[in-house]
Amino acid sequence: MSHIGNDSTIHANGVALGFESFGDEGAPLVLLAGGTTMLSWPDALCERLAAGGRRVVRYDLRDSGRSTTRDPEAPAYTLRDLAADAAALADALGGRPAHLAGIGVGGMVAQVAVLDHPEAFAALTLAGTRPVAPGPPDDDLPDHDPAAMGRLFARPMPDWTDRDAVAGYAATGAEILGDDPAAAYATAARVWDRTPGSAPLVHLANQLGMVFSRLDCRPRWRERLPEIGVPTLVVHGHRDPFFPVGNGEALAREIPGARLLALKEAATHIPDAAVGDVGEAMLTLGRRDAHARIEC
């Protein structure tokens, strides 16, 4: 199995995209859209998919990681440009049609990418996301848990130039959200290390993905979900207070034939304990004997 380091970049759709590759270059491509950096996808899951005979490429969205960074506070692109990045990346890697997966805000990118560029993708996985853009959700979708959000945003911001302070901030946030604080600390430190330069605003964008609150996400795409014609897996934590599980259930209802993998003990991230189940569900996506809803 080959493993290319996380400093690799590739040009697609007029921008540089930071990426990391696992597995055989000739194997079917699974493209993992970060949310916002590639490290939103666990190492163990990438390795599990590669061991299952896939070429796995996880990548940074614009304004994060090694990808093109300009002004995270005033992005000159839309959600649809990020979707076009995914299609162009699959083409540049020679892996079309690819299995596209998106986590968190990357899941919004993935939904739009499959709708706008159906020829580029053969399967879709959506993890911990929802069918509407950042901002207030539709009335039938559960919003962020107010108690958790109150605690989360009551904390003072860290010094974004201080690696340990930033990692500690991530750890306390994970504890509030129901994720593993130690894992969050380690991931935030890695994200900080990969962030180009020392500008506090860029570190903030890499850690919190604040750029997404400023993207033009119109027109809506939820009403187009029934147009998705590729095998789809929806992965969602039962304990997710940020995008509560009803959002994943709505995606699974509205995308024809979608499978829902509900993780009983998970919150906003895919824990190592669930990697085997998530990996198996992704590897077998599209099989006729797959169940419509799985809980683990």
Residue pairs with C-beta under 8 A, 6 or more apart in sequence:
1 22
1 23
1 24
1 50
1 51
2 21
2 22
2 23
2 24
2 25
3 20
3 21
3 22
4 19
4 20
4 21
5 20
6 18
6 19
6 20
6 38
6 65
6 66
6 194
7 18
7 66
8 18
8 19
8 20
8 21
8 66
9 16
9 17
9 18
9 19
9 66
9 67
10 16
10 17
10 19
10 89
10 92
10 93
11 17
11 92
12 85
12 88
12 89
12 91
12 92
13 81
13 84
13 85
13 87
13 88
13 89
15 62
15 67
15 68
15 85
16 66
16 67
16 68
17 59
17 60
17 62
17 66
17 67
17 68
17 85
17 89
18 38
18 59
18 60
18 65
18 66
18 67
18 194
19 38
19 57
19 58
19 59
19 60
19 66
19 89
20 38
20 46
20 57
20 58
20 59
21 55
21 56
21 57
22 46
22 47
22 49
22 50
22 55
22 56
22 57
23 49
23 50
23 51
23 53
23 54
23 55
23 56
24 50
24 53
24 55
25 55
26 55
27 50
27 53
27 54
27 55
28 53
28 54
28 55
28 95
28 98
28 99
29 54
29 55
29 57
29 90
29 93
29 95
29 96
29 98
29 99
30 49
30 54
30 55
30 56
30 57
30 98
30 99
30 101
30 282
31 57
31 59
31 86
31 89
31 90
31 93
31 95
31 98
31 99
31 100
31 101
32 38
32 41
32 46
32 56
32 57
32 58
32 59
32 101
32 102
32 103
32 106
33 59
33 61
33 86
33 100
33 101
33 102
33 103
33 106
33 107
33 109
33 110
33 113
34 40
34 41
34 58
34 59
34 60
34 61
34 64
34 65
34 103
34 106
35 61
35 102
35 103
35 104
35 105
35 106
35 107
35 128
35 129
35 209
36 60
36 61
36 63
36 64
36 65
36 104
36 105
36 106
36 205
36 206
36 209
36 211
36 212
37 60
37 61
37 64
37 65
37 191
37 194
37 206
38 58
38 59
38 60
38 65
39 58
39 65
39 187
39 190
39 191
39 194
40 103
40 104
40 106
40 269
41 58
41 101
41 103
41 270
42 269
42 270
42 272
42 275
44 272
44 275
45 270
45 275
45 278
45 279
46 56
46 58
48 275
48 276
48 279
49 56
49 279
49 282
49 283
50 56
52 279
52 283
53 283
54 99
54 283
55 95
57 89
57 93
57 95
59 67
59 89
60 66
60 67
61 67
61 82
61 85
61 105
61 106
61 109
62 68
62 69
62 75
62 77
62 81
62 82
62 85
62 211
63 69
63 70
63 72
63 75
63 202
63 205
63 211
64 205
64 206
64 209
64 211
65 191
65 194
65 195
65 206
66 194
66 196
69 196
69 202
69 205
70 76
72 201
72 202
72 204
72 205
72 210
72 211
73 201
73 210
73 211
73 214
74 214
75 211
75 214
75 215
77 215
78 215
78 216
78 217
79 108
79 109
79 112
79 133
79 215
79 216
79 217
80 112
80 116
82 109
82 112
82 113
82 215
83 109
83 110
83 112
83 113
83 115
83 116
83 117
84 113
84 116
84 117
85 109
86 100
86 109
86 110
86 113
86 117
86 120
87 96
87 113
87 116
87 117
87 120
87 121
90 96
90 97
90 98
90 100
90 120
90 121
91 120
96 119
96 120
96 121
97 119
97 120
97 121
97 122
98 120
98 121
98 122
99 121
99 122
99 123
99 124
99 125
99 282
99 285
100 110
100 113
100 114
100 120
100 121
100 123
100 124
100 125
101 110
101 124
101 125
101 126
101 127
101 282
102 108
102 109
102 110
102 111
102 113
102 125
102 126
102 127
102 129
103 127
103 128
103 129
103 270
104 127
104 128
104 129
104 209
104 243
104 268
105 129
105 134
105 209
105 212
106 129
107 126
107 127
107 128
107 129
107 130
108 129
108 130
108 133
108 134
108 212
108 217
110 124
110 125
110 126
110 129
111 124
111 126
111 129
111 131
111 221
111 225
111 228
112 221
113 120
113 121
114 121
114 124
114 228
114 230
115 221
115 224
115 225
115 227
115 228
118 229
118 230
121 230
122 230
122 231
123 230
123 231
123 232
123 233
123 285
123 286
124 228
124 230
124 231
124 232
124 233
124 255
125 232
125 233
125 234
125 235
125 282
125 285
126 232
126 233
126 234
126 235
126 248
126 251
127 234
127 235
127 236
127 270
127 278
128 235
128 236
128 237
128 240
128 242
128 243
128 248
128 268
128 269
128 270
129 243
129 247
129 248
129 251
130 137
130 141
130 243
130 247
130 248
130 250
130 251
131 141
131 221
131 222
131 225
131 247
131 250
131 251
131 254
132 138
132 141
132 220
132 222
133 215
133 217
133 218
133 220
134 212
134 213
134 215
134 217
135 213
135 217
136 143
137 143
137 247
138 222
140 250
141 246
141 247
141 250
142 244
142 245
142 246
142 247
143 244
144 241
144 242
144 243
144 244
145 241
145 242
145 244
147 241
148 176
148 177
148 241
148 242
149 241
151 176
152 173
152 176
152 177
155 169
155 172
155 173
157 169
157 204
158 165
158 166
158 168
158 169
159 165
159 166
159 200
160 166
160 200
160 201
160 203
160 204
160 207
161 198
161 200
161 203
163 189
163 192
163 193
164 189
166 188
166 189
166 192
166 203
166 207
167 185
167 186
167 188
167 189
167 192
168 185
169 188
169 207
170 184
170 185
170 187
170 188
170 207
171 181
171 182
171 184
171 185
171 188
172 181
173 184
174 180
174 181
174 183
174 184
174 185
174 269
175 181
177 240
177 241
177 242
177 267
177 268
178 237
178 239
178 240
178 241
178 267
178 268
179 267
179 268
179 269
179 271
180 269
180 271
183 269
183 271
183 272
184 269
188 207
191 206
191 207
192 203
192 206
192 207
194 206
195 202
195 203
195 206
196 202
204 210
205 211
222 254
225 251
225 254
225 255
226 254
226 255
226 256
228 255
228 256
229 256
231 257
231 285
231 286
232 252
232 255
232 257
232 258
232 259
232 285
233 258
233 259
233 261
233 281
233 282
233 285
234 248
234 251
234 252
234 255
234 258
234 259
234 260
234 261
235 248
235 261
235 263
235 270
235 278
235 281
236 243
236 245
236 247
236 248
236 249
236 260
236 261
236 262
236 263
237 245
237 262
237 263
237 265
237 266
237 267
237 268
237 269
238 245
238 262
238 263
238 264
238 265
238 266
239 264
239 265
239 266
239 267
240 266
240 267
240 268
241 267
241 268
242 267
242 268
243 268
245 262
248 260
248 262
249 260
251 258
252 258
252 259
252 260
252 293
257 292
258 292
259 281
259 285
259 290
259 291
259 292
259 293
259 294
260 292
260 293
260 294
261 277
261 278
261 281
261 294
261 295
261 296
262 293
262 294
262 295
262 296
263 270
263 271
263 274
263 277
263 278
263 295
263 296
264 295
264 296
265 271
265 273
265 274
266 274
270 278
274 296
277 294
277 296
281 290
281 294
284 290
